[in-house]
Amino acid sequence: MKSPDQLNLCLGRALVAAAWADGKLTSDEREGLFDFIFRLPNMSAATWEALQSDLSRKEPVGEDERGERVRALHAAINDDEDRQSVQTALSELRNSDAGLGRSEISVLHDILQSVEAEDERTLANLGRWISRPLRERTQTLRGFFQQEKKLELDVRGRMVQAMTERLRLAPEEIDERLVSRMALAGALMARVAHVDDVVTLGEIQTIQRTLQETWDLDERWATIMTNVAVTEMSHELDVYGLVRQLFGQTNEAQRIAFLDVLFQVATADGEASESEMNEIRRISQGLLLSHHHFIRAKLKVDGDQRAR
């Protein structure tokens, strides 16, 4: 079996070529493609970094290069386990809650057969396979970034007001990147707190305390950020958009430490429920952390605080 990194690298490069099949890629489509490939199962930070220049390319993938990418994907599939990994990845990209229909399964089978045969139709088939979900994801992201910008501006305004009044700082002295990172982190913490549809006082206090301790925040600043996260951001923003934004503003050590924070939020009401742990797992995967990182953070929680 090839490593997930090698499979994702080859599949990601093939998807880029497929998206360029008509010779053009708009900025919105490019943003959707970024998000699409970022969400490939078992994507690692190293593989994502290796794909950055390819995702950012300005010119179409030429005919010779298209052939090379099909051959590379073919070479990356060594056995049934590899084949199943690619099939799972392509299935999940359809993002269908109802699962795949008979016709979709037939198309997916054709795609895998064309990859194995190094057929020149592979990229055309991949392009057709991802066209609808990519278009839908692009539209979703467009709405997300519009909302995220509006909310970020609102957060920034409220944070600036608090800092200028309490800390007597001028607006130009405020680290806007820090404000953005806190907004994203706060929204994801609130997302975990909202999973069971009830945000307890303990969860709110945990989010506030964590923001203060993690970023050395003034209590008033942390309070404002917590209120915004709990009442506004968690319901309106797409979780995949949130994690991708936070990924771009943190390093691996910060992302690993953030898992501990999420479990603190989940256990603030006494126990991390199964649904809360599933949400943390999803966020962990979205931050391109390994299953090992998730398990290590989970095991830091006392056994009697984890749902059985």
Secondary structure in CASP SS format (residue, H / E / C, confidence):
PFRMAT SS
TARGET T0000
AUTHOR 0000-0000-0000
METHOD secondary structure of the structure
MODEL  1
M C 1.00
K C 1.00
S C 1.00
P H 1.00
D H 1.00
Q H 1.00
L H 1.00
N H 1.00
L H 1.00
C H 1.00
L H 1.00
G H 1.00
R H 1.00
A H 1.00
L H 1.00
V H 1.00
A H 1.00
A H 1.00
A H 1.00
W C 1.00
A C 1.00
D C 1.00
G C 1.00
K C 1.00
L C 1.00
T C 1.00
S H 1.00
D H 1.00
E H 1.00
R H 1.00
E H 1.00
G H 1.00
L H 1.00
F H 1.00
D H 1.00
F H 1.00
I H 1.00
F H 1.00
R C 1.00
L C 1.00
P C 1.00
N C 1.00
M C 1.00
S C 1.00
A H 1.00
A H 1.00
T H 1.00
W H 1.00
E H 1.00
A H 1.00
L H 1.00
Q H 1.00
S H 1.00
D H 1.00
L H 1.00
S C 1.00
R C 1.00
K C 1.00
E C 1.00
P C 1.00
V C 1.00
G C 1.00
E H 1.00
D H 1.00
E H 1.00
R H 1.00
G H 1.00
E H 1.00
R H 1.00
V H 1.00
R H 1.00
A H 1.00
L H 1.00
H H 1.00
A H 1.00
A H 1.00
I C 1.00
N C 1.00
D C 1.00
D H 1.00
E H 1.00
D H 1.00
R H 1.00
Q H 1.00
S H 1.00
V H 1.00
Q H 1.00
T H 1.00
A H 1.00
L H 1.00
S H 1.00
E H 1.00
L H 1.00
R H 1.00
N C 1.00
S C 1.00
D C 1.00
A C 1.00
G C 1.00
L C 1.00
G C 1.00
R H 1.00
S H 1.00
E H 1.00
I H 1.00
S H 1.00
V H 1.00
L H 1.00
H H 1.00
D H 1.00
I H 1.00
L H 1.00
Q H 1.00
S H 1.00
V H 1.00
E H 1.00
A C 1.00
E C 1.00
D C 1.00
E C 1.00
R C 1.00
T H 1.00
L H 1.00
A H 1.00
N H 1.00
L H 1.00
G H 1.00
R H 1.00
W H 1.00
I H 1.00
S H 1.00
R H 1.00
P H 1.00
L H 1.00
R H 1.00
E H 1.00
R H 1.00
T H 1.00
Q H 1.00
T H 1.00
L H 1.00
R H 1.00
G H 1.00
F H 1.00
F H 1.00
Q H 1.00
Q H 1.00
E H 1.00
K H 1.00
K H 1.00
L H 1.00
E H 1.00
L H 1.00
D H 1.00
V H 1.00
R H 1.00
G H 1.00
R H 1.00
M H 1.00
V H 1.00
Q H 1.00
A H 1.00
M H 1.00
T H 1.00
E H 1.00
R H 1.00
L C 1.00
R C 1.00
L C 1.00
A C 1.00
P H 1.00
E H 1.00
E H 1.00
I C 1.00
D C 1.00
E H 1.00
R H 1.00
L H 1.00
V H 1.00
S H 1.00
R H 1.00
M H 1.00
A H 1.00
L H 1.00
A H 1.00
G H 1.00
A H 1.00
L H 1.00
M H 1.00
A H 1.00
R H 1.00
V H 1.00
A H 1.00
H H 1.00
V C 1.00
D C 1.00
D C 1.00
V C 1.00
V C 1.00
T C 1.00
L H 1.00
G H 1.00
E H 1.00
I H 1.00
Q H 1.00
T H 1.00
I H 1.00
Q H 1.00
R H 1.00
T H 1.00
L H 1.00
Q H 1.00
E H 1.00
T H 1.00
W H 1.00
D C 1.00
L C 1.00
D C 1.00
E H 1.00
R H 1.00
W H 1.00
A H 1.00
T H 1.00
I H 1.00
M H 1.00
T H 1.00
N H 1.00
V H 1.00
A H 1.00
V H 1.00
T H 1.00
E H 1.00
M H 1.00
S H 1.00
H H 1.00
E H 1.00
L C 1.00
D C 1.00
V H 1.00
Y H 1.00
G H 1.00
L H 1.00
V H 1.00
R H 1.00
Q H 1.00
L H 1.00
F H 1.00
G C 1.00
Q C 1.00
T C 1.00
N C 1.00
E H 1.00
A H 1.00
Q H 1.00
R H 1.00
I H 1.00
A H 1.00
F H 1.00
L H 1.00
D H 1.00
V H 1.00
L H 1.00
F H 1.00
Q H 1.00
V H 1.00
A H 1.00
T C 1.00
A C 1.00
D C 1.00
G C 1.00
E C 1.00
A E 1.00
S C 1.00
E H 1.00
S H 1.00
E H 1.00
M H 1.00
N H 1.00
E H 1.00
I H 1.00
R H 1.00
R H 1.00
I H 1.00
S H 1.00
Q H 1.00
G H 1.00
L C 1.00
L C 1.00
L C 1.00
S C 1.00
H H 1.00
H H 1.00
H H 1.00
F H 1.00
I H 1.00
R H 1.00
A H 1.00
K H 1.00
L H 1.00
K C 1.00
V C 1.00
D C 1.00
G H 1.00
D H 1.00
Q H 1.00
R E 1.00
A C 1.00
R C 1.00
END
